[in-house]
Amino acid sequence: MVHKINELKRNCEKLKIKSLLNKETDDCNAFLEIHAGAGGTESQDWAEMLSRMYLRFAEQNDYKSKIIDYQRGDEAGVKSVTMMISGFKSFGYLKNESGIHRLVRISPFDSNKRRHTSFSSVWVYPEIDKDIEIEINNKDLRIDTFRASGAGGQHINTTDSAVRITHLKYNIVVQSQSERSQHRNRDTAMKMLKSRIYEIELDKKNEKRKKEESNKKQIGWGNQIRSYVLHPYKMVKDLRTNHQTSNADGVLDGEIFDFLESTLIDV
């Protein structure tokens, strides 16, 4: 494992970066959700590639990562995945990853080897501090339990240990199936729900973030924040900062720190 946490801290000590990582939630751990867009297997495979990219980023930079929820695709990939990434200012560094990520490649699922464009959305929000009070009325909640199954069909539970919580007022759905205990999954889901509500309330005070969330409702053309091109050439480009690299393979293997830093400075 490559140890880079000290490098992250040194970079944070640079005045320009440090001043942009001093918000209330920048020190928090990060919940990161990935959802496949329209397009079936293509987009679901792309969502799984993004999931691996963030897990590799965590591994390379000494962050801890944990899969909280994993919804397998119909034929390949994932429909959605939720993970927690914890460590030094993990939300602060990852917060600008929220948005639509676009992939252009020769499809491995197309026998005619045609080029396809796929979209997946990423949403990053902070794990709120235990000292922050979030009031939740039980009357606004619908709680469902279901049988959990891990990635690739592993660790299949024989009891309904997975928990899904729907907040009717905010129209938020969170779920957890990483624990074998229904009680622990419920605790994790409630923590995610409180974090989501906290983030929504903060966003009400920030028109720019509200606009970004509105754009994320449509996972498709015109709303992407980053483009990953694997054919006819290789290029990853952030459409907000114009930061780009031809090392697409490295980016998909988790080498995204330069992109994270560029958004802190320019977005």
Buried (B, 14 or more C-beta within 10 A) or exposed (E): EEEBEEEBEEBBEEEEBEEBBEEEBBBBBBBBBBBBBEBBBBBBBBBBBBBEBBBBBBBBBBBEBBBBBBBBBEEBBBBBBBBBBBBBBBBBBBBBBBBBBBBBBEBEEEEEEEEBBBBBBBBBBBBBEEEEEBEBEEEEBEEEBEEBBBBEEEEEBEEEBBBBBBBEEBEBBBBBBBBEEBEBBBBBBBBBBBBBBBBBEBBEEEEEBEEBBEBBEBBBEEBBBBBBBBEEEBBBBBBBBEBBBEBBEEBBBBBBBEBBBBBBEEE
